[in-house]
């Protein structure tokens, strides 16, 4: 889904805002009415996942601590395509 302020985000299968649901992230409600300071949320459809003990990784994989970045490292892209059975 398109990014939106947390107060406006309603998860699939729910009828109320994510901020009105039980949350582990207890500070999500800060500045809820300030679009420049509030938390923003993006809905993601997970089509493939693995248990933590089956995590996929390799030495030299691209990693970045930013929230969002464009993945361009060819070795990492190929690894992800292979491990998650993704085609373009």
N, C-alpha and C positions, 0 to 999 in steps of 0.2 A: 504494500500500500504506500501511498505518498506520505511523506513526513508531515506530522501535524503536532501542535502543542498537546501535551499529555492529557490536559483536561478535556480535549475534544476527541481523544482516541477511544473507540469502543472496540475491544477485541472480538474477533469472530466468535459467534455463539453466545455473546453476552448482550445485555440490554442497557448497560450503564458504562460510564467512563471508567477507564483503567484506574483512575484516582479514587473511585468509589468501591474498588474491589480490594480484598486483602493483599497487601504487597509486602515482599521481603525488603525491597528498597524503600526504606522508611522516609527518605527525604525527597521523594518524587513530587510532593505537593508544594515545594518551595516556589514562591513567586508565580503561582499558577495563573495569575491574571496579567502577567507581564510577558509578552511574546519574545522579548529580547533576553529575559533571564530565566524563563521557565524551562522545564525539561521538555524535549521533543521526542516523539516516538515514531517508529516505523514498523508497520506490520510485515512479518516475514512468513512466507509459506515454506515450511521445512519439508522438502521432498525426500531427503535422505539424512540420516543421522546415525551415530555409532555410540555405544556406551563408552564411558570414560576409559575403561580398561582396554578398549580396542581403538584408542585414539590413533589417528593417522598422522605420521610425521616422518621427516627425514632430515639428516644433517645438511645444513645449508639452505633450508627452506626460507623463503622471504618472510619476514615478520616485521610488523610495525605497530607501535603502541598508540598511534592515532586512532580516533574513533572510526574514521572512514579514510580509505586510500584506494587508489586504482591499482589493481594487481596487474603488473606488467612482466614480472620475472618469469621468463619462459620455462625454466626448470620447475618452478612451483606450479605454474598453470598446467603443465603437462601432468605433473603428479596428481593434482586435484582432479583433472579430467579422468585419469585412469582409475584412481581410488574411488571416486564417486560416480563412475560410469556416466560421464557427461559428454555429450557431443555438442558442437556449435549449433 
